[in-house]
Amino acid sequence: MQSTTRSNKAGIALLTATIFLAVAMLILAYMTSRVVQQNSQVNRYVEFKDCFLGLESAYAQSLADIETGNTGMLGLGTWSPFDGGSFALPTFDTEDIAPLQVPGMPNVEYMAVAQNWGNDGIDNTGDGSIDNDAEQWVYTLHLFARNAGIQRRAEVVVRATDVNVWRNAIFGGTGQAGGLINGNVSVHGSVHLLGTDIAAGGLAVAAIDMSGTSLIHNNYKTLSAALRARIPAPPQRMWNGELVETLNSTLRVKNGLVGMSGNSEIGEPDIPGSGFKETMDGTFINDGWTGNSVQNDGGRGIPTRVSSDNGWDEYYDLGDRVSLPVFADDWREPVTGATVLNPNTGVNYSHEEYFETLAGTPYEGDIVINARNDFFYYNATRPNDTDPANRLPTDNYLLFDSDTNVFEINGQIEVNGNFTLTGQGNQRTMNYTGRAAILVRGDAAIEVNLLSRNADGSTDNSFPIANCIGIMAENNMDVGMTAQLTIMGGFYAQNRVRSQRQSTILGTMVGNYFDMGTNVPDIYQVPALADNLPYGMIGAYPLLVFQQMSWRELGVDV
């Protein structure tokens, strides 16, 4: 009986041990499966995340490609989105593509297709119009990435803004010890100042000392009807529920204080129903404000006469994207921004080198043309032919006749000396017709009324699309040193620009620093100038910055 009991107990123990062993094995198997599953999930997550890095690479490189004047198409090989006659997108199974790889991640491939709204033949805005002004500089970036069988796709809409130096009334470079703009000036349009060489300090080294009646405004309220008739109407847009004229004016100062004193102002308070945009579109100032119309807050200061859509305390927003163009920079094509290789050196042409290939024979010595009693003719294409009757439409030439006061210009002209336009008494007017870029190896001075004129003698809509003069000085430039002059054009000096009289300038002035005196010259930006500069002008190419309008991922293919 006892033997049977022991046997029963042994069997129960064995059964219990077996059950526990089975349960342990089940638990171990479950835990092993769980670990394997979690490890697989982690690996899958890492692959999924790494695939997103491919999208980010596609986004960054596509934008960089567009910024340099290219298409923004990446990894497409010989395949084109327009091969079928209409816009299409690739897949990773598409023939003839050549996806790129993320550096250090050989399994992550990516490609990008940039769809330019401005020329894709599609009504992207839904307003019934194809490739209109509203669609210019807007892109949809179609981004594709693949990693270990995982595919991800995103669609990003970006809007580009051209911050080219000619998109301003005044663009200033590094400045000097005494500041970047000295004196009083009345500006109607955008102002962009770098001020790299301005030391930190007070008003004496302010970036722009706006004393007296100095101002920066955003419209043409004070421009005469006669001058308005010569230039395109400024842009219009909806603002606070009304359609208004605007110059889309901004003030940017990268380094240096903005000094404001007296009745100086930046922007104006909004006046409903005026038909003009009074407020600035934006102010972006790094160092802050100073002067007797600025409240001291122990920091960057609070200006009392600034009316701007973004207030007064935003910092400079363009980083190192923009610099003062100089003649030693690479030549850049106006529309695409492309460089040109010099076959003789194996490196890109500088701006001055390529200009020399365009201009023909330089004029040796100084050019001084007097509106009172001069006749002047120089043909750089055929310098030995001194008869203006023989000039051709393809020639580079300057022709002035004081009997008619007509100044005919064409092409590209290089002057190995100084260049001066002057006059005497009541004979201080030159009516120019044509389009020309003039490179002056010394100083340039404009001491006349320099007014646009159409070939038929009319003046309406004569600047800058039909007629435009651009003058570039390798050293200094004086513009409007005689009172009450009116001057129209695009003006650049690699050193100083000076305008010390109460003159009216329509166009853009670009220089390293500015001396404006005390008589408050008026400078009116003409927005159309940046797109209609004479071929050969320095810095006349798109310089784009992008704002992301939307981002969406279009699904995951595992």
Phi, psi and omega in degrees: 000316177296322179299321180293321180296315179299319181298319180295318180295320179297321180294320179296320179296319180295318180297317180297317179297321180297318180296313179299320179296319180296317179297318179299318179295320177297317179296317180297318179296319179296315181296320178298316179297320180296317179297315179298317180295315179295320177298321178294321179294319178298313179299319180294320179296317179298317178297320180296315179295315180298327178296323178295327175299329175296320177297317180295322177296318179298318181296309184297316184285328177294317177298315180299323180294319179293321180301328181268014174089011180261191190271340186081006177274128183228138172071020184266352182061232179264001181279143179234142177297344183252012182300326183273005179097338175227165186291131179219163180244148181274170165233174180287353175264357180294137179290151173075004175280162180218075185304150177270163179244143175289128181305131180080359180225076190297341181273350184263115180250153178207162173205164183215144174236119179263118179261110182277112181300333185287343182216023183267000178070023183235142174277085185286334183268350179073021182261010179085002181239141183255131175054043180272186184299325182294341182261357179289140178065024173244136183227143164256122179262114177266118189244137183228138177216150179218139177209116176051044178089347176271134177236139176226150182220140178224158178230121183236130176256127179233148175244130181264144172240131178275119179252026173314144183300334181278001176272030181222165166281319178226131169237125182244145184268236189282338183080196179213185186302324182273005179122186181253318171238117177253136177102188185256141180207146177247115187244134176240093185142195185274150175231130181227117184235132179269307175065035184302323185266007180279126178283154177294146179160201186267211188296330182297335178241030178293150178293319179211116183264100187264075181266172178063235182254024178297151181199161166231119183240174189239023184200179181254028183308320187263003181278134183295154180297325182295319179285324177300326182293337182279343188237161178296150174297144179293163179300157174238147173203163179284132179214122182052040174084006178226155178276122185230153169282142180207150172262004181053046189285138172228156172241121178235129176226112184283321182213131180115147181284151172259112182269129180231124182221165177059227181262015180299150181209153175239112188075171178227154174300145181297133176242100181303137177084001183285335185085359178238153171268115182275319185286150173292151175289332179183151169235137184222099189234125180282308192274335177114200193234152177208164180124173185280357172250027178235128178281132178279115179250013182080001181229241185273358179086156180237106179287143184265349184230053175239124177240103185220146183299333181252019180079213185229357191247018177279144179275162176306135194246005187248006177054231179255022185294328188242136174222164175290122178291142177230163187294339179279351177294160174302143168297137177231132179292141187300318186273315187263338186078008183290146174273169180232126181282132175275112184294340182279335183245341183080004176236170183294145171299139165284169181299314182293324179296315182288324177301321179300325179290336181274325194278342184079219185279124179293153171278123182269120180106185182278146170249123174233117180244123183255124183293345184280317190213022185256148162238128182222135175215130172217127179248107183286338179283320179226074188297339181278349179264107185263006180265111182296342178295340182267359183295147182246158179299338181269357182281153170264118185205160170235135180217118177232136177232113182293341177294328180251345186060027177258130181246105180268131183228149179199133170084222182233133182232132176248132182242115177273068182169205177264161182225122184226132170247120186222178179199184181215142176056232180275355182259078182229037183232134171235122177261107185264148178224140183110190182223129180204146171250127184243120178259117183253122183283349178241235179259154175235144179219133178240108185239033180222164164290119182245099192242141178286149180210135176286161183300331180274004178095349179282166182237344180298137179052040184267348183220138001255002188289313183276323184221137180200130174252135175235128182238128180239125179251132178289338179242254185253161177220135171251127180232110177078054178270000174245140188296149170063033174271155172238127189226133184233126178161189175245127190230131183226136172226133180287347178240250187261143169246131181235134176211097193249008179242171183277071180256167177243124182241124177252118180140223183219142173240127180239128180198172180285320171204167191230139175240110189254357177065209186238000188262007171057072170296150178258127178240120181249116175292139174247101188306328182290346184298318184301331180265359185224028176292149175299144180299127181115351180288141184289142176070014187268057179221157183297136175232098195262141166236147189245143171243127180283122181268325180199155175218130173213142175267137190257029176108162184236129177253107182262000000 
